Amino acid sequence: MGWAASLAELAGSVRSGRYARELFLVEHYRPGLSGDELGAWAARMRRTADEMEHEGKAVRYLRATIVPTDESLLCIYEAASEQLVRETYARAGLPFERITPAVSGAPPTEWPRPTKEVER
């Protein structure tokens, strides 16, 4: 399944109430860590969230963006509460700077389409 289909399915599930979850952005600013080290942090967070989800906790790691020039890592989670995201970090033993509720843009399949064909 492609990312657009996955995002569309997730958005539909959240809208329909099948999951009572929100999106959260977690910010990490780690001066001195390389892109590879930040990637290892992201992998550790994915594993920890996967373990918690397997235990029945309503938290899922969705994706991360690594910005090596800023020595930063931005992670997106879907969770029933901010507290579950905090619990994920406590279990992984990794610090973060901030957790904020987030809103994801519409997937490309839901973007408005032109009403007439575009000439090339």
C-alpha positions as CSV (number, residue, x, y, z in Angstrom):
1,M,0.0,0.0,0.0
2,G,1.4,3.4,-1.0
3,W,1.8,6.3,1.5
4,A,-1.1,8.2,0.0
5,A,-3.4,5.2,0.4
6,S,-2.2,4.6,4.0
7,L,-2.7,8.3,4.9
8,A,-6.2,8.3,3.3
9,E,-7.1,5.1,5.2
10,L,-5.8,6.6,8.4
11,A,-7.6,9.9,7.9
12,G,-10.9,8.0,7.1
13,S,-10.5,5.9,10.2
14,V,-9.9,8.9,12.4
15,R,-12.8,10.8,10.9
16,S,-15.2,7.9,11.2
17,G,-14.4,7.5,14.9
18,R,-12.9,4.0,14.4
19,Y,-9.9,5.3,16.4
20,A,-10.2,8.0,19.0
21,R,-6.7,9.2,18.4
22,E,-4.9,12.5,17.7
23,L,-1.7,13.4,16.0
24,F,1.3,14.7,18.0
25,L,4.5,16.3,16.9
26,V,7.5,15.6,19.1
27,E,10.5,17.9,18.7
28,H,14.1,16.9,19.5
29,Y,17.1,19.3,19.2
30,R,20.3,17.4,19.8
31,P,23.4,19.5,19.1
32,G,26.4,17.2,18.4
33,L,24.3,14.3,17.1
34,S,24.8,13.2,13.4
35,G,22.1,12.4,11.0
36,D,22.9,8.7,11.6
37,E,22.6,9.1,15.3
38,L,19.3,10.9,15.0
39,G,18.1,8.1,12.7
40,A,19.0,5.6,15.4
41,W,16.8,7.6,17.9
42,A,13.9,7.5,15.4
43,A,14.3,3.7,15.0
44,R,14.4,3.3,18.8
45,M,11.2,5.3,19.1
46,R,9.5,3.2,16.4
47,R,10.4,0.0,18.2
48,T,9.2,1.3,21.6
49,A,5.9,2.5,20.1
50,D,5.4,-0.8,18.3
51,E,5.9,-2.7,21.5
52,M,3.4,-0.5,23.3
53,E,0.9,-0.9,20.5
54,H,1.4,-4.7,20.6
55,E,0.5,-4.5,24.4
56,G,-2.8,-2.8,23.4
57,K,-1.8,0.8,24.1
58,A,-3.3,3.3,21.7
59,V,0.0,4.8,20.4
60,R,1.6,4.5,17.0
61,Y,4.8,5.9,15.6
62,L,3.9,7.3,12.1
63,R,7.1,8.9,10.8
64,A,10.1,11.1,11.5
65,T,11.9,13.9,9.7
66,I,15.6,14.3,10.4
67,V,17.1,17.7,9.8
68,P,20.9,17.0,10.0
69,T,21.9,20.7,9.5
70,D,19.8,21.7,12.5
71,E,20.7,18.6,14.5
72,S,17.0,17.9,15.0
73,L,14.5,15.1,14.8
74,L,10.7,15.6,14.4
75,C,8.5,12.6,15.1
76,I,4.8,12.2,14.4
77,Y,2.7,9.9,16.5
78,E,-1.0,8.9,16.5
79,A,-2.2,8.4,20.1
80,A,-5.2,8.5,22.3
81,S,-3.5,11.0,24.5
82,E,-0.3,13.1,24.9
83,Q,0.3,11.1,28.1
84,L,0.8,7.9,26.0
85,V,3.4,9.7,23.8
86,R,5.2,10.8,27.0
87,E,5.0,7.2,28.3
88,T,6.6,6.0,25.0
89,Y,9.5,8.4,25.5
90,A,9.9,7.4,29.2
91,R,10.1,3.8,28.3
92,A,12.6,4.4,25.5
93,G,14.7,6.6,27.9
94,L,15.0,9.4,25.3
95,P,14.5,13.1,26.0
96,F,12.5,15.5,23.9
97,E,12.0,19.3,23.9
98,R,8.3,19.6,23.2
99,I,5.1,17.6,22.3
100,T,2.3,19.5,20.6
101,P,-1.0,18.4,19.0
102,A,-0.6,18.4,15.2
103,V,-2.9,18.5,12.2
104,S,-1.9,16.7,9.0
105,G,-2.6,18.1,5.6
106,A,-5.0,16.3,3.3
107,P,-3.4,13.5,1.3
108,P,-3.0,14.2,-2.4
109,T,-6.0,12.1,-3.3
110,E,-8.2,14.6,-1.4
111,W,-6.6,17.7,-2.8
112,P,-8.9,19.7,-5.1
113,R,-8.5,18.6,-8.6
114,P,-8.5,21.0,-11.6
115,T,-11.9,21.3,-13.2
116,K,-10.4,21.2,-16.7
117,E,-7.4,19.3,-18.1
118,V,-4.1,21.1,-17.8
119,E,-2.3,21.6,-21.1
120,R,1.3,20.5,-21.4
